[in-house]
Amino acid sequence: MKNILLIISLILSTVLGASAQKVAIVDINAVLADMPAYQKAQEDLDQVAAQWRQEIAQQYDDIKSLYNKYQAEQVLLSDDVKKQREEEIMDKEKDVRALQKGKFGPEGELFLMRRELVNPIQEKVFDAIEQYALESSYDLILDKAGSAGVLFVSEEYDKTELIRRRLSIR
């Protein structure tokens, strides 16, 4: 990880020119871990997720019981009843998978809850980093943990508009 940061720093110092830039590194994960609001949000999310996992596991256990009962009675059942029971079991499995996706999927309830609880805390941290960078005249601040990458870059070095104009965008 340190090698990656060193390489990024070397590349940036070459790209940004010969003048000295002020660069800082912040470990976002360490900062967040020390914030009581973030810890509480994580605990709340973990608690809700554990409850949902338990509910889903119970439903899978119920399906397994239905299947075992079906297996035991299968020889006594008519073809129509067999088909009905198989469809019932498959429908219940499909419902549980849909529930699981609704709770834990990419746009599921846990994701939405996490965004609702954690995003304001993260925004507060990012705002503090930006204020610190501006007050202390930093040109670049990187995330040591690597999850966020570049946390702050001075507008002087942001060449997005220049590239847009060269490409006749906007």
ZATOR-373159 format. One line per field, with one value per residue (C-alpha): residue number from 1; residue in one letter; chain; x, y, z. Coordinates in Angstrom, 3 decimals, decimal comma. Layout:
vexza <- NUM; ... .
pado <- a; ... .
drennu <- A; ... .
px <- X; ... .
py <- Y; ... .
pz <- Z; ... .
END
This chain:
vexza <- 1; 2; 3; 4; 5; 6; 7; 8; 9; 10; 11; 12; 13; 14; 15; 16; 17; 18; 19; 20; 21; 22; 23; 24; 25; 26; 27; 28; 29; 30; 31; 32; 33; 34; 35; 36; 37; 38; 39; 40; 41; 42; 43; 44; 45; 46; 47; 48; 49; 50; 51; 52; 53; 54; 55; 56; 57; 58; 59; 60; 61; 62; 63; 64; 65; 66; 67; 68; 69; 70; 71; 72; 73; 74; 75; 76; 77; 78; 79; 80; 81; 82; 83; 84; 85; 86; 87; 88; 89; 90; 91; 92; 93; 94; 95; 96; 97; 98; 99; 100; 101; 102; 103; 104; 105; 106; 107; 108; 109; 110; 111; 112; 113; 114; 115; 116; 117; 118; 119; 120; 121; 122; 123; 124; 125; 126; 127; 128; 129; 130; 131; 132; 133; 134; 135; 136; 137; 138; 139; 140; 141; 142; 143; 144; 145; 146; 147; 148; 149; 150; 151; 152; 153; 154; 155; 156; 157; 158; 159; 160; 161; 162; 163; 164; 165; 166; 167; 168; 169; 170 .
pado <- m; k; n; i; l; l; i; i; s; l; i; l; s; t; v; l; g; a; s; a; q; k; v; a; i; v; d; i; n; a; v; l; a; d; m; p; a; y; q; k; a; q; e; d; l; d; q; v; a; a; q; w; r; q; e; i; a; q; q; y; d; d; i; k; s; l; y; n; k; y; q; a; e; q; v; l; l; s; d; d; v; k; k; q; r; e; e; e; i; m; d; k; e; k; d; v; r; a; l; q; k; g; k; f; g; p; e; g; e; l; f; l; m; r; r; e; l; v; n; p; i; q; e; k; v; f; d; a; i; e; q; y; a; l; e; s; s; y; d; l; i; l; d; k; a; g; s; a; g; v; l; f; v; s; e; e; y; d; k; t; e; l; i; r; r; r; l; s; i; r .
drennu <- A; A; A; A; A; A; A; A; A; A; A; A; A; A; A; A; A; A; A; A; A; A; A; A; A; A; A; A; A; A; A; A; A; A; A; A; A; A; A; A; A; A; A; A; A; A; A; A; A; A; A; A; A; A; A; A; A; A; A; A; A; A; A; A; A; A; A; A; A; A; A; A; A; A; A; A; A; A; A; A; A; A; A; A; A; A; A; A; A; A; A; A; A; A; A; A; A; A; A; A; A; A; A; A; A; A; A; A; A; A; A; A; A; A; A; A; A; A; A; A; A; A; A; A; A; A; A; A; A; A; A; A; A; A; A; A; A; A; A; A; A; A; A; A; A; A; A; A; A; A; A; A; A; A; A; A; A; A; A; A; A; A; A; A; A; A; A; A; A; A .
px <- 0,000; 2,833; 4,422; 1,215; 1,055; 4,710; 4,146; 1,077; 3,062; 5,923; 3,580; 1,706; 4,891; 6,049; 2,686; 2,036; 5,374; 8,629; 7,237; 6,724; 3,205; 1,860; 0,573; -1,025; -2,340; -5,385; -6,635; -10,387; -11,159; -9,267; -11,038; -14,462; -13,725; -13,026; -16,339; -19,090; -21,823; -20,193; -19,747; -23,427; -24,517; -22,404; -23,837; -27,382; -26,705; -25,094; -28,035; -30,622; -28,606; -28,309; -32,066; -32,778; -30,266; -32,000; -35,442; -34,153; -32,441; -35,704; -37,555; -34,939; -35,329; -39,097; -38,544; -36,166; -38,813; -41,410; -39,018; -38,190; -41,897; -42,503; -39,681; -41,131; -44,667; -43,735; -44,445; -47,976; -48,883; -50,587; -48,758; -50,951; -50,283; -46,541; -46,456; -48,441; -46,044; -42,963; -44,341; -45,152; -41,580; -40,085; -42,358; -41,289; -37,616; -38,143; -39,867; -37,022; -34,417; -36,407; -36,582; -32,844; -32,152; -34,554; -32,733; -29,093; -28,941; -27,102; -30,161; -31,625; -32,829; -29,446; -27,721; -30,319; -30,056; -26,271; -26,489; -28,981; -26,971; -23,355; -23,310; -23,947; -21,077; -18,755; -19,748; -18,860; -15,406; -14,862; -15,923; -13,450; -10,687; -11,508; -11,565; -8,246; -6,711; -7,835; -6,794; -3,402; -2,792; -2,581; -2,660; -3,525; -4,802; -4,855; -6,658; -4,150; -6,710; -7,116; -10,894; -11,550; -8,384; -7,953; -9,786; -8,897; -7,162; -6,600; -8,705; -5,474; -4,561; -8,005; -7,809; -11,253; -12,595; -9,506; -9,991; -13,705; -12,913; -10,335; -12,975; -15,582; -17,745; -19,793 .
py <- 0,000; 2,397; 1,599; 2,547; 5,855; 6,515; 5,814; 8,085; 10,823; 10,492; 10,580; 13,568; 15,472; 14,874; 15,767; 18,785; 20,380; 21,115; 23,381; 21,831; 20,687; 20,099; 16,551; 14,886; 11,447; 10,661; 7,242; 7,656; 4,287; 5,233; 8,598; 7,018; 4,238; 6,862; 8,672; 7,622; 8,451; 6,174; 3,386; 3,679; 3,616; 0,504; -1,198; -0,369; -1,712; -4,875; -5,459; -5,045; -7,239; -9,983; -9,895; -10,143; -12,987; -14,852; -14,348; -15,568; -18,561; -19,450; -19,329; -21,572; -23,990; -23,991; -24,770; -27,587; -29,027; -28,847; -30,587; -33,324; -33,883; -34,032; -36,555; -38,755; -38,661; -38,669; -42,352; -41,937; -38,846; -38,650; -36,960; -33,858; -33,476; -34,074; -31,352; -28,997; -29,582; -29,133; -25,855; -24,722; -25,446; -23,716; -20,683; -20,390; -20,628; -17,929; -15,718; -16,131; -15,338; -12,219; -11,240; -11,780; -9,640; -6,967; -6,802; -7,377; -6,713; -3,821; -1,580; -3,404; -2,042; -2,500; -0,497; 2,273; 2,250; 2,404; 5,352; 7,107; 6,538; 6,624; 9,152; 12,211; 11,146; 10,595; 13,962; 15,601; 13,987; 14,953; 18,541; 18,670; 17,378; 19,953; 22,788; 21,634; 21,394; 24,891; 26,434; 24,719; 25,245; 21,570; 20,728; 17,070; 14,788; 11,015; 8,284; 6,004; 3,201; 3,375; 3,104; 6,696; 7,429; 11,157; 13,050; 16,555; 18,148; 21,841; 23,323; 24,662; 21,104; 19,986; 20,090; 18,605; 21,781; 22,107; 18,561; 19,175; 22,249; 20,347; 17,728; 20,419; 19,193; 22,005 .
pz <- 0,000; 0,834; -2,518; -4,321; -2,453; -3,214; -6,910; -6,956; -5,223; -7,712; -10,687; -9,303; -8,548; -12,126; -13,648; -11,463; -12,254; -10,562; -7,858; -4,460; -3,666; -0,211; 0,018; 3,023; 3,786; 5,929; 7,029; 6,526; 8,126; 11,300; 11,500; 11,009; 13,496; 16,177; 15,624; 18,070; 15,525; 12,958; 15,511; 16,484; 12,843; 12,227; 15,317; 14,216; 10,716; 12,089; 14,413; 11,655; 9,283; 11,911; 12,507; 8,758; 8,367; 11,174; 9,581; 6,220; 7,805; 9,559; 6,265; 4,640; 7,569; 7,004; 3,326; 4,231; 6,569; 3,798; 1,433; 3,957; 4,608; 0,859; 0,438; 3,176; 1,742; -1,938; -2,533; -1,187; -3,222; -6,579; -9,473; -9,196; -5,465; -6,022; -8,638; -6,370; -3,433; -5,629; -6,959; -3,424; -2,300; -5,350; -4,864; -1,236; -2,247; -4,862; -2,278; 0,205; -2,462; -3,398; 0,277; 0,621; -2,443; -1,179; 2,139; 1,131; -2,615; -4,276; -3,963; -0,972; 2,328; 4,044; 1,306; 1,618; 5,411; 5,217; 2,849; 5,130; 8,321; 7,145; 4,268; 6,476; 8,736; 5,781; 4,308; 7,623; 7,490; 3,844; 4,605; 7,507; 5,230; 2,567; 5,129; 6,567; 3,092; 2,153; 5,487; 5,427; 1,693; 0,788; -2,899; -2,511; 0,245; -0,264; 1,655; 3,355; 3,575; -0,187; -0,117; -1,158; -3,154; -3,574; -0,830; -1,910; -4,851; -5,300; -8,088; -9,552; -10,528; -11,707; -15,487; -16,183; -17,841; -20,028; -21,317; -21,874; -23,962; -26,005; -26,715; -27,388; -24,536; -23,061 .
END
